[in-house]
Amino acid sequence: MDNSPPPHPLGFSPSRSSSSTMVSSPDNRLNLPPFSSPVSARFSPQNSLPDQLPLSSSISTSSLTSGGGASNGSPLTQFSTPPGPPVFSSPLRPAAIPFQTLPSSPQPVAFSSDSTLPIHSPSTHLPLQHTASVEETIESPYVLFSAHKLLKRKKQANISSLGFGALVSPGREVTPGPQVVQRDPHRCHNCGAYANLYSDVLIGSGQWQCVICKKLNSSDGEYIAASKNDLHHWPEFSSSAIDYVQSGNRRPGYVPVSDSRMSAPIFLVIDECLDEAHLQHLQGSLHAFVDSLPQNMRIGIITYGRTVSIYDFSEGSVATADVLPGASSPSEDALKTLIYGTGIYLSAVHASLPVAHTIFSSMRPYRLNLPEASRDRCLGAAVEVALAIIKGPSAEMSRGIIKRPGGNCRILVCAGGPNTFGPGSVPSSFSHPNYPYMEKTAMKWMENLGQTAHRNNVIIDVLCAGTCPVRVPVLQPLAKCSGGTLLLHDDFGEAFGVNLKRASMRAAGSHGLFEIRCSDDIAVTQFAVQYWNFYQANISRVITIRLPTVDSVSQYLGSIQEDVVAVLVAKRTLLHAKTVHDTTDMRLTVDERVKDIASRFGSQLPKSKLFRFPRELSSLPEILFHLRRGPLLGNIIGHEDERSVLRNLFLNASFELSLCMLAPRCLMHREGGTFEELPAYDLSMQSNAAVVLDHGTDIFIWLGNELVVEGKSASALAACRTLAEELSEQRFPAPRILSFKEGSSQARYFVSRLIPAHKDPPYEQEVRFPQLRTLTSEQRTRLKASFFHSDEYSFCQWMRSLKLAPPEPS
């Protein structure tokens, strides 16, 4: 439409005309008391939704800051007939941010004002047609709210322990997808909100009323219709999610290519300081990886130790390399020689596959007699070289035009130890007198390098393996700031190879725009994300949802989505858990939150000091018990580096993966290859059974001794292995799958993830684990005798320690 404002360029936040304050640092929004709501402690008719939600798009988390501003609108106009939508008492508080896009990755986002559109106030004394029913509630696969209804009374709604929030995954792929419209959206000239299914329309003139600020807007005659029913021919008046697509290219210097997904290059940056056993596994994974790549995808290979070797594909079937010193960042002259020379460092797979296999096969184990942690590794310099080659002209120059990759380029680092040499390095020993300062300096250097990669649309994934500590605090900023991920593996074998492949193909991007717009009292919420897709089309995805309000507390509790609440609580809690000391405080915070929910919404037992947890939230405390004792906040895995990586993965994970990392799924194998889902209690460890425990980043298979004696373990193991692979088929990161027998030393990994319910009285065991009723008295006796004494609380004991009665299972 002619009078609509042009969309803001990607990565651009308009200047603010209001005097309200914007917070620019992610850390600033976390300065909250430890006992706070999962998303916001309070909301009221004077507060708008952006102040309530720790949403993300990686936003960072992927990946990732709050602020808000109010824009002043003109007085609201009342309509006589027919009645219009509810009148809101204050104008819009919009939000728009630049963000990194990692689909299905809820994280905290930044909010800033976006209200520079011209004011347009046409006459409002004409009858309007409602395009959607006021009572209608829309479900969206892109937005998961903690509750489908809101309490009207502010005192009840402002109970911070339960809170209110949403998980937004604007880039999520669903089937069927949103309706696609190949034109610009109609937006309010006053506040910038989009026309949607709750907008009222003057069908005679085509004018539509904004649901946010109540202003009438022109549609340039597009919305003129003969009747109300005809309005539903426009997708924005019939669907809660719309994709507005503009196929034109607005990226300067970009030359379209046939398939930008495949044209974006991948650089493999490989550690050459590995022992023989690790090297053999890595070689197998690399051979399989390049064989799986599309033939027209371009790859580059760099190895690093004390020097950086950049492999040249210009010699046909011969593997040659240019070598740069790793003690410092590459000089400009050295980079110019590489970039403007005759070497080809990025080549299509179909032309370079034999050379790539030759390079991998020619790698040799580390020969010097030095511990793994003390070997010189110039990882930082190697990444700098890879980034410079991606940024600069390649051998694909034709008639003075440089073909730049259309999608996001990737650097995949295969690391077996810490960066101990050159830029961004740390001493090999923690006992070095200057280690804390040097680690802090290295972290800042890696953060700057990651930010440089992000500005150039390059994503860096760091895949570590082996038993040598890699100094996670130093490498984490490199991956995180670029929009990538850091992963830890036991070895360079199967799981490493799968993650290498999935990291190279997963959808990711940067420099998008994420907006949240809502009316007063959170009656209507509108989410919008603008991004470039794989093929450089400009997509504006608009999602609009109406939330009803109720007076009844029981109706409100009945609308609460316990799984969503648990994930929101966990994400907010882990944002504060940055050190070992913090995790201890956060476990106490979880305890206080559960107690407060029970005292506010539960009831006190007769003749007792115990409170009963609300029946509608019976599963919530058990999920939070898994949170406080599991690997995210507990001590069941050995090293703080591992816990730090897990916490970062959780904050960037989709809802489904987050829930699985929070509370493991327990499935018992039955005759005929079927599986029964049971609570994740140690009572499932029955000697005649095989059990699969899916904990998100790990899947464990436990085989009882009786299966081994009876010769049924092979078939049970095969069925469990098939199930584990099906559960994690598209998951990133691909979980490690471990199997072990009852009583083995490795079985402790499985046992530590289960709630020790064997400590509870028999009647409570049967209430919470009904499968026990199928066992004979002899089997129950043997099961009871198989457990060892420990001081760890069961779930019921933990609830009683908080002066609460364990909730009855729903």
C-alpha positions in Angstrom: 0.0 0.0 0.0 1.3 3.4 -0.9 1.0 5.1 2.5 2.4 2.3 4.6 5.9 2.8 6.0 8.7 0.7 4.5 9.8 -2.2 6.7 12.9 -1.6 8.8 16.1 -3.2 7.5 17.2 -6.3 9.2 19.2 -5.8 12.3 18.1 -2.1 12.6 16.4 -0.7 15.7 14.7 2.6 15.1 15.6 5.6 17.3 13.3 6.3 20.2 11.3 9.4 20.7 10.1 8.7 24.2 12.1 9.3 27.3 11.8 5.8 28.7 15.0 3.8 29.3 16.3 0.9 27.2 18.5 -1.8 28.8 21.2 -2.8 26.4 23.0 -5.6 28.3 21.6 -9.1 28.7 23.0 -9.3 32.2 21.1 -6.2 33.3 17.7 -7.8 33.0 18.8 -10.6 35.3 19.3 -8.4 38.4 16.2 -9.8 40.1 15.7 -11.2 43.5 16.4 -14.9 43.6 12.7 -15.7 44.3 10.9 -14.4 41.3 8.4 -15.5 38.7 9.6 -17.6 35.7 9.0 -14.7 33.5 8.0 -11.7 35.5 7.1 -11.1 39.1 4.1 -8.9 38.4 1.7 -7.7 35.8 -1.2 -5.3 36.0 -3.5 -3.3 33.7 -0.8 -0.6 33.6 1.9 -3.1 32.4 2.1 -4.6 28.9 3.2 -8.0 27.9 6.8 -7.3 26.9 7.7 -6.6 30.5 6.5 -10.1 31.4 8.2 -12.5 29.0 11.8 -13.8 28.9 11.3 -14.7 25.3 14.0 -15.6 22.9 14.8 -16.1 19.5 18.5 -16.8 19.5 18.0 -15.5 19.9 20.3 -16.2 21.9 19.3 -17.6 22.6 19.4 -18.5 20.0 21.1 -16.8 21.0 19.9 -12.8 24.1 17.5 -7.7 27.9 14.5 -6.0 28.5 13.3 -2.5 28.2 10.1 -0.9 27.2 8.8 2.4 26.1 5.3 3.9 25.9 4.2 5.8 22.8 1.6 8.5 23.2 -1.5 8.1 21.1 -4.6 10.2 20.7 -7.6 9.7 22.9 -9.6 6.6 22.2 -12.8 6.9 20.3 -16.0 5.2 21.6 -18.4 3.5 19.1 -22.1 3.6 19.4 -23.4 0.7 17.2 -22.5 -2.0 16.8 -20.3 -2.3 20.0 -16.6 -2.5 19.3 -13.9 -4.5 21.0 -12.8 -3.7 24.6 -11.5 -0.2 25.2 -7.9 -0.1 26.5 -6.8 2.5 28.9 -3.3 3.2 27.7 -1.5 3.2 24.3 0.8 0.6 22.9 4.2 -0.4 24.3 5.8 -1.9 21.3 9.0 -3.9 21.1 11.4 -4.5 18.3 14.9 -6.0 18.5 17.7 -7.3 16.3 18.3 -10.9 17.1 19.9 -14.2 16.1 17.5 -16.8 14.8 17.9 -20.4 15.9 14.5 -22.0 15.4 12.7 -23.4 18.4 15.1 -21.8 20.8 13.4 -19.8 23.6 15.7 -17.3 25.3 15.6 -13.9 26.8 15.2 -11.1 24.3 15.8 -7.4 24.2 13.0 -5.0 24.0 13.1 -1.5 22.5 10.6 1.1 21.2 9.5 1.1 17.6 7.0 3.8 17.0 8.1 6.0 14.1 5.1 5.5 11.8 3.0 8.5 10.8 -0.3 9.2 12.6 -3.5 8.7 10.6 -6.9 9.3 12.2 -9.8 8.9 9.7 -13.4 9.3 10.8 -14.5 6.6 13.3 -18.3 7.1 13.2 -19.1 4.2 10.9 -20.3 0.7 11.7 -17.5 -1.9 11.9 -17.6 -5.6 11.2 -15.9 -7.9 13.7 -13.7 -10.4 11.9 -13.4 -12.8 14.9 -15.5 -13.7 17.9 -14.5 -12.0 21.1 -14.7 -15.3 23.0 -12.6 -17.1 20.4 -9.2 -18.5 21.7 -6.5 -19.3 19.2 -4.0 -22.1 19.7 -0.6 -21.6 18.0 2.2 -24.0 17.5 4.6 -21.1 17.7 3.6 -19.7 21.1 3.2 -21.8 24.3 1.6 -19.8 27.2 2.0 -20.8 30.8 -1.8 -20.5 31.1 -4.6 -20.2 28.6 -6.6 -17.9 30.9 -5.7 -14.9 33.1 -7.1 -13.8 36.4 -8.9 -10.5 36.4 -8.1 -9.6 40.0 -4.7 -7.9 40.2 -3.9 -9.2 43.7 -4.4 -12.8 42.6 -2.7 -12.4 39.2 0.4 -10.8 40.7 1.5 -14.0 42.6 5.1 -14.1 41.5 5.9 -17.7 42.4 3.6 -19.0 39.6 3.9 -16.1 37.2 2.9 -15.8 33.6 4.9 -16.1 30.5 5.3 -17.7 27.1 7.8 -19.7 25.0 7.9 -18.3 21.5 9.5 -20.3 18.6 8.8 -18.0 15.6 11.1 -20.0 13.2 9.7 -23.4 14.1 8.7 -25.7 11.2 5.2 -27.1 11.5 2.9 -29.0 9.2 0.8 -27.5 7.8 2.7 -24.2 7.9 1.2 -20.7 8.2 -0.7 -19.2 5.3 1.6 -17.4 2.9 0.8 -14.0 1.4 3.1 -12.5 -1.3 2.6 -8.8 -0.5 3.4 -6.3 2.2 1.2 -6.5 5.4 -1.2 -3.8 6.3 0.1 -2.1 9.4 -1.4 0.6 11.7 -0.2 4.1 10.7 -0.2 5.1 14.4 1.5 2.3 16.3 2.7 -0.2 13.6 0.6 -3.1 14.7 -0.6 -5.6 12.0 -4.1 -6.1 10.7 -5.3 -9.5 12.1 -8.3 -11.7 12.7 -9.4 -9.5 15.7 -9.4 -6.3 13.7 -12.8 -4.6 12.9 -13.4 -3.5 9.3 -15.6 -1.0 7.6 -16.6 -3.2 4.8 -17.9 -0.3 2.7 -14.6 1.7 2.7 -12.1 -1.0 3.6 -10.9 0.8 6.6 -9.8 -1.4 9.6 -9.4 -0.6 13.3 -6.2 -1.5 15.1 -6.8 -3.7 18.1 -3.8 -2.2 19.9 -4.4 1.6 19.7 -8.0 1.7 18.3 -7.1 3.9 15.3 -8.8 3.5 12.0 -6.4 2.8 9.0 -6.9 2.8 5.3 -6.3 -0.3 3.3 -6.2 1.6 0.0 -9.6 -0.1 -0.8 -8.2 -3.6 -0.5 -10.6 -4.6 2.3 -13.8 -3.5 0.6 -16.2 -6.4 0.8 -19.9 -7.0 0.2 -20.5 -8.7 3.5 -18.8 -9.7 6.7 -18.3 -13.3 5.5 -16.3 -12.0 2.5 -13.6 -10.6 4.9 -12.5 -14.2 5.6 -11.1 -14.4 2.1 -8.2 -12.4 3.4 -5.8 -14.8 5.2 -5.0 -12.2 7.9 -8.7 -12.2 9.0 -9.0 -16.0 9.1 -5.7 -17.3 10.5 -3.6 -16.6 13.6 -0.3 -17.0 11.8 0.6 -15.4 8.5 3.8 -15.3 6.5 4.2 -12.2 4.4 6.8 -13.0 1.7 8.8 -10.6 -0.4 11.0 -12.4 -2.8 13.0 -9.3 -3.9 16.7 -9.1 -2.9 17.8 -6.2 -0.8 21.2 -7.3 0.3 23.9 -5.1 -1.4 26.5 -6.9 -3.4 24.6 -10.2 -3.3 24.4 -12.3 -6.5 21.7 -15.0 -6.2 22.8 -18.6 -6.7 20.7 -21.7 -7.4 20.5 -23.0 -3.9 21.9 -20.8 -1.1 21.7 -23.5 1.5 24.2 -25.5 -0.5 26.3 -22.5 -1.6 27.1 -21.4 2.0 30.5 -23.0 2.7 31.6 -25.1 5.6 35.1 -24.9 7.1 36.4 -27.8 9.1 38.9 -26.7 11.7 40.6 -29.8 13.0 42.8 -30.4 16.0 46.0 -32.3 14.9 47.3 -32.9 18.5 45.4 -36.2 19.1 46.5 -39.6 20.3 46.2 -42.5 18.0 42.9 -43.9 19.4 41.1 -40.6 19.3 42.5 -39.8 15.8 41.2 -43.1 14.4 37.7 -42.3 15.6 37.9 -38.7 14.3 39.1 -39.9 10.8 36.1 -42.3 10.6 33.7 -39.5 11.5 35.3 -37.1 9.0 35.2 -39.6 6.2 31.5 -40.3 6.8 30.7 -36.6 7.2 32.1 -35.4 3.8 30.4 -38.4 2.1 27.1 -37.2 3.4 27.4 -33.7 2.1 25.5 -32.5 -1.0 27.7 -32.5 -4.1 27.5 -28.7 -4.7 28.2 -27.7 -1.1 31.6 -26.0 -0.7 34.0 -27.1 2.0 37.4 -26.0 3.3 39.8 -27.9 5.6 42.2 -26.4 8.2 44.3 -28.3 10.7 46.0 -26.6 13.7 48.6 -27.5 16.3 51.5 -25.1 16.8 50.9 -23.9 13.2 47.8 -23.4 11.0 47.7 -25.5 7.8 45.2 -24.4 5.2 44.6 -27.0 2.5 44.6 -26.0 -1.1 42.3 -27.7 -3.6 43.8 -26.1 -6.7 46.2 -29.0 -7.4 43.6 -31.5 -8.5 44.0 -34.8 -6.7 47.1 -33.7 -4.7 46.7 -32.5 -1.2 48.8 -29.4 -0.5 48.7 -26.9 2.3 49.8 -23.4 3.1 51.2 -23.0 6.6 51.0 -20.0 8.9 52.5 -19.6 12.3 50.0 -19.9 15.2 51.8 -17.8 17.8 49.9 -14.7 16.8 47.0 -13.6 14.7 47.6 -13.8 10.9 49.1 -10.7 9.5 47.3 -8.7 6.8 50.0 -9.5 4.3 49.7 -13.3 5.0 45.9 -13.1 4.6 46.1 -11.1 1.4 48.5 -13.7 0.0 45.9 -16.4 0.8 42.8 -14.4 -0.4 44.2 -12.9 -3.6 46.5 -15.7 -4.5 46.0 -18.7 -6.8 45.0 -21.2 -4.1 41.5 -22.6 -3.8 40.6 -23.1 -0.2 36.8 -23.6 -0.6 35.8 -26.1 -3.2 32.6 -28.0 -4.1 32.3 -31.5 -2.7 32.0 -33.1 -6.1 35.4 -31.6 -7.1 37.3 -32.0 -3.8 35.9 -35.2 -2.3 39.0 -37.4 -3.2 41.4 -34.8 -1.9 39.4 -34.4 1.3 39.6 -38.2 2.0 43.3 -38.1 1.2 43.8 -35.3 3.8 41.9 -37.1 6.5 43.8 -40.4 5.8 47.1 -38.6 6.0 46.7 -37.3 9.5 49.1 -38.7 12.0 49.0 -39.1 15.8 50.8 -36.6 18.0 54.4 -37.8 18.5 55.9 -35.7 21.3 55.8 -37.0 24.8 53.6 -34.3 26.3 50.3 -34.6 28.2 47.2 -33.8 26.2 46.5 -30.6 28.1 50.1 -29.3 27.5 50.2 -29.6 23.8 50.4 -26.4 21.7 47.1 -25.7 20.0 46.5 -22.5 18.2 42.7 -22.8 17.9 42.1 -19.1 17.9 44.5 -18.3 15.0 43.0 -21.2 13.0 39.4 -19.8 13.4 40.7 -16.3 12.4 42.2 -17.7 9.2 39.0 -19.6 8.3 36.9 -16.5 9.0 39.2 -14.3 6.8 38.9 -16.7 3.9 35.1 -16.8 4.1 34.9 -13.0 4.3 37.3 -12.4 1.4 37.1 -13.1 -2.3 37.3 -16.7 -3.3 38.4 -18.4 -6.5 34.8 -18.0 -7.7 35.4 -14.6 -9.4 33.9 -13.9 -12.7 34.0 -10.6 -14.6 34.8 -8.7 -11.5 31.7 -9.9 -9.6 32.2 -11.9 -6.4 29.5 -14.5 -5.7 28.9 -14.3 -1.9 27.3 -17.2 -0.1 23.6 -16.7 0.3 23.0 -18.5 3.6 25.0 -18.6 6.8 28.5 -19.9 6.5 29.7 -22.4 9.1 33.0 -23.1 10.9 33.0 -26.5 12.6 35.8 -26.8 15.1 36.8 -30.4 16.0 38.8 -30.0 19.3 40.5 -32.5 21.5 42.0 -30.1 24.0 42.3 -26.4 25.2 43.6 -23.5 23.2 47.1 -23.2 24.8 49.0 -21.3 22.1 48.6 -18.0 20.3 45.7 -15.6 20.5 42.9 -16.4 22.9 45.1 -19.0 24.7 45.3 -20.0 28.4 48.2 -21.7 30.2 48.2 -25.4 30.2 48.2 -25.6 34.0 45.7 -24.0 36.4 48.6 -23.5 38.8 50.0 -20.8 36.6 50.3 -17.7 38.8 48.6 -15.5 36.3 45.9 -18.0 35.2 42.8 -16.1 36.3 43.8 -12.9 34.5 44.9 -14.8 31.4 41.6 -16.8 31.3 39.6 -13.6 31.6 41.6 -12.0 28.7 41.2 -15.2 26.6 37.4 -15.2 27.2 37.1 -11.6 26.1 39.2 -12.3 22.9 37.1 -15.3 22.0 33.9 -13.2 22.6 35.2 -10.5 20.2 36.1 -13.2 17.6 32.6 -14.7 17.9 31.0 -11.3 17.5 33.1 -10.7 14.4 31.8 -14.0 13.0 28.2 -13.0 13.8 28.6 -9.7 12.0 29.7 -11.6 8.9 26.9 -14.3 9.1 29.3 -17.0 10.1 28.3 -19.5 12.7 30.9 -21.3 14.8 30.1 -24.7 16.3 32.8 -26.1 18.7 32.6 -29.9 19.0 34.9 -31.2 21.7 35.7 -34.9 22.4 38.0 -37.0 24.5 39.1 -36.9 28.2 41.3 -33.7 28.1 39.6 -30.6 29.7 39.0 -28.1 26.9 38.5 -25.0 29.2 34.8 -24.5 28.5 34.7 -21.0 29.9 37.2 -19.9 27.2 35.6 -21.6 24.2 31.9 -21.1 25.2 31.9 -17.3 24.2 33.3 -18.1 20.8 30.4 -20.4 19.9 27.7 -18.5 21.8 28.5 -15.0 20.4 28.5 -16.3 16.8 25.1 -18.1 17.2 26.7 -21.5 17.4 26.9 -24.3 20.0 29.6 -25.9 22.1 29.2 -29.7 22.6 31.2 -32.2 24.7 31.5 -35.8 23.7 33.2 -38.8 25.3 35.1 -39.6 22.0 35.1 -38.8 18.3 32.9 -41.7 17.5 29.3 -42.2 16.5 27.6 -39.4 18.5 30.4 -36.9 17.4 29.9 -37.8 13.8 26.1 -37.5 13.9 26.4 -34.0 15.6 29.0 -32.9 13.0 26.4 -33.7 10.3 23.4 -32.2 12.0 25.4 -29.0 13.0 26.2 -28.5 9.3 22.6 -28.7 8.1 20.5 -27.2 10.9 18.7 -24.0 10.2 20.2 -20.9 11.7 20.6 -17.2 10.9 21.2 -13.7 12.2 20.2 -10.1 12.0 16.4 -10.6 12.2 13.8 -8.4 13.8 11.6 -9.7 16.6 8.6 -7.6 17.8 6.1 -8.1 20.6 3.0 -5.9 20.7 0.1 -6.2 23.1 -2.9 -4.3 24.2 -3.6 -3.3 27.8 -4.6 -6.0 30.2 -2.8 -8.5 27.9 -6.1 -9.0 26.0 -4.5 -9.4 22.6 -0.9 -10.3 22.0 0.9 -10.1 18.6 4.3 -11.5 17.9 6.1 -10.7 14.7 9.5 -11.9 13.4 11.2 -10.7 10.2 14.0 -12.7 8.7 15.7 -13.8 5.4 15.0 -17.5 4.5 17.4 -19.9 2.8 16.6 -18.4 -0.6 17.0 -14.8 0.5 13.2 -14.1 0.5 12.2 -11.5 3.1 9.7 -13.2 5.5 7.5 -11.4 8.0 5.8 -13.9 10.2 2.9 -12.5 12.3 1.3 -14.4 15.1 -1.8 -13.1 16.9 -3.4 -14.6 20.0 -6.3 -13.5 22.3 -6.2 -14.5 25.9 -9.5 -14.6 27.9 -9.7 -13.5 31.5 -11.7 -15.2 34.3 -12.7 -14.5 37.9 -12.5 -18.1 39.1 -9.2 -19.3 40.5 -10.1 -22.9 39.8 -10.7 -22.0 36.1 -7.4 -20.3 36.0 -5.6 -23.2 37.6 -7.3 -25.6 35.2 -6.0 -23.6 32.2 -2.3 -23.7 33.4 0.0 -25.7 31.2 2.3 -27.4 33.8 5.0 -28.5 31.4 5.3 -24.9 30.0 5.4 -23.5 33.5 8.1 -25.9 34.5 10.3 -25.1 31.5 9.8 -21.3 32.1 10.7 -21.7 35.8 13.8 -23.8 34.9 15.0 -21.3 32.2 14.6 -18.3 34.5 16.3 -20.2 37.3 19.3 -21.3 35.2 19.8 -17.8 34.0 21.0 -17.1 37.5 23.0 -20.3 37.9 26.4 -19.1 36.6 28.7 -20.6 39.3 28.7 -23.6 41.7 27.6 -21.2 44.5 24.8 -19.9 42.4 23.4 -23.4 41.8 23.1 -24.0 45.5 21.2 -20.8 45.9 18.9 -21.7 43.0 18.0 -25.1 44.5 16.8 -23.2 47.6 14.9 -20.8 45.3 13.1 -23.8 43.7 12.1 -25.0 47.2 10.7 -21.6 48.2 8.8 -21.3 44.9 7.1 -24.7 45.5 6.2 -23.7 49.1 4.8 -20.4 48.0 2.6 -21.9 45.2 1.1 -24.3 47.7 0.4 -21.6 50.3 -1.2 -19.3 47.7 -3.2 -21.8 45.7 -3.4 -24.9 47.8 -5.2 -25.7 51.1 -4.1 -26.7 54.6 -4.8 -30.3 55.7 -7.3 -30.7 58.6 -5.5 -30.9 62.0 -2.1 -30.6 60.3 0.5 -28.0 59.5 1.0 -29.4 56.1 -0.4 -27.7 53.0 -1.8 -29.7 50.1 -0.5 -28.7 46.6 -3.3 -27.7 44.3 -4.8 -30.7 42.5 -4.6 -28.9 39.1 -0.8 -28.6 39.4 0.0 -32.1 40.7 2.8 -32.8 38.3 4.6 -29.5 38.6 6.5 -30.1 41.9 7.8 -33.4 40.7 9.2 -31.8 37.5 10.9 -29.1 39.7 12.3 -31.9 41.9 13.9 -33.4 38.9 15.3 -29.9 38.1 16.9 -29.4 41.5 18.5 -32.9 41.8 19.3 -33.5 38.1 22.4 -32.5 36.0 21.2 -28.9 35.5 21.3 -27.8 39.2 22.4 -31.0 41.0 25.8 -32.7 41.3 25.1 -36.0 39.5 27.6 -35.3 36.8 31.3 -34.8 37.7 32.7 -31.5 36.3 31.4 -28.0 36.4 32.3 -27.6 32.7 29.8 -30.3 31.8 27.1 -28.7 33.9 27.9 -25.3 32.3 27.5 -26.8 28.8 24.3 -28.5 29.7 22.8 -25.3 31.2 23.7 -23.3 28.0 22.2 -26.0 25.8 19.0 -26.0 27.9 18.6 -22.2 27.7 18.8 -22.5 23.9 16.7 -25.6 23.5 13.3 -26.0 22.1 10.3 -26.7 24.4 10.3 -30.4 23.7 14.1 -30.9 24.3 14.0 -28.6 27.3 11.2 -30.6 28.9 13.1 -33.9 28.2 16.3 -32.4 29.7 14.3 -31.3 32.7 12.3 -34.5 33.6 13.5 -37.7 31.9 11.1 -40.1 30.2 11.1 -43.7 31.5 9.9 -46.4 29.1 9.8 -50.1 30.1 10.2 -52.8 27.5 7.4 -55.3 27.3 7.0 -58.7 25.5 6.3 -58.2 21.8 8.5 -55.1 21.5 6.0 -52.7 23.0 7.0 -50.1 25.7 5.1 -48.8 28.7 5.8 -45.2 30.0 6.3 -45.1 33.7 7.4 -42.4 36.2 11.1 -41.9 36.3 11.5 -43.8 39.7 14.1 -46.3 40.7 11.2 -48.8 41.2 11.5 -49.4 37.4 14.8 -51.2 37.9 13.2 -54.7 37.9 15.5 -57.6 37.1 13.1 -59.1 34.5 12.8 -55.8 32.6 14.7 -53.6 30.1 14.3 -49.8 30.6 15.0 -46.8 28.3 15.5 -43.5 30.0 15.5 -40.4 27.7 17.1 -37.4 29.4 17.5 -35.2 26.4 21.2 -35.1 25.8 21.6 -38.7 27.0 19.6 -41.9 26.5 20.3 -44.8 28.8 19.4 -48.5 28.3 19.3 -50.6 31.4 19.0 -54.4 31.2 17.9 -56.5 34.2 19.9 -59.6 35.2 17.1 -62.0 34.7 17.0 -61.0 31.0 20.6 -61.9 30.7 20.2 -65.3 32.4 17.2 -66.2 30.3 19.0 -65.2 27.1 16.5 -62.4 26.2 18.9 -59.5 26.6 19.9 -59.3 22.9 16.4 -58.9 21.6 15.4 -56.5 24.4 18.6 -54.5 23.8 17.8 -54.3 20.0 14.3 -53.1 20.7 15.5 -50.5 23.1 18.2 -49.3 20.8 15.7 -48.9 18.0 13.4 -46.9 20.2 16.3 -44.7 21.3 17.3 -43.9 17.7 13.6 -43.1 16.8 13.3 -40.8 19.8 16.4 -38.8 18.8 16.2 -39.1 15.0 16.2 -35.3 14.4 17.4 -34.1 17.8 20.3 -31.6 18.0 22.6 -32.2 19.8 22.3 -36.0 19.1 22.3 -37.7 22.5 24.8 -40.3 23.4 23.2 -43.7 23.8 24.6 -45.8 26.6 23.6 -49.3 27.6 24.6 -51.4 30.6 23.5 -54.3 32.8 22.1 -54.3 36.2 24.8 -54.0 38.9 27.5 -52.7 36.5 29.6 -49.7 37.5 28.3 -47.6 34.6 24.7 -48.3 35.8 25.2 -45.4 38.2 24.7 -43.0 35.4 21.2 -44.4 35.0 20.4 -44.7 38.7 21.4 -41.1 39.5 18.7 -39.8 37.1 15.9 -41.7 38.8 13.9 -40.5 41.9 14.7 -42.9 44.8 11.1 -43.9 45.5 12.1 -47.2 47.1 12.4 -45.2 50.4 8.7 -44.5 50.5 6.1 -46.6 52.3 4.5 -49.4 50.1 1.1 -47.6 49.9 2.8 -44.4 48.6 4.9 -46.4 46.1 1.7 -48.0 44.7 -0.1 -44.6 44.4 2.7 -43.0 42.5 3.9 -46.2 40.7 0.9 -48.4 40.0 2.9 -50.9 38.0 4.1 -52.4 41.2 0.7 -54.0 41.7 1.4 -56.3 38.8 4.4 -57.8 40.7 4.2 -60.9 42.9 5.2 -60.6 46.6 8.4 -62.5 45.8 9.3 -60.1 43.0 8.6 -57.1 45.2 10.8 -58.6 48.0 13.7 -59.0 45.5 13.2 -55.5 44.2 13.3 -54.0 47.7 16.5 -56.0 48.5 18.3 -54.7 45.4 18.5 -51.1 46.6 21.3 -49.6 48.7 20.8 -47.1 51.5 21.4 -43.4 50.7 20.7 -40.1 52.4 19.0 -38.6 49.3 15.4 -37.6 49.7 12.6 -39.3 47.7 10.1 -36.9 46.2 7.6 -37.5 49.0 10.3 -36.9 51.6 11.3 -33.7 49.9 7.7 -32.4 49.9 7.3 -33.2 53.6 10.6 -31.4 54.4 8.9 -28.3 52.9 5.8 -28.8 55.1 3.8 -29.9 52.1 1.7 -33.0 51.5 2.8 -34.9 48.3 0.2 -34.2 45.6 -1.8 -37.2 44.3 -1.0 -38.1 40.8 -3.5 -36.8 38.2 
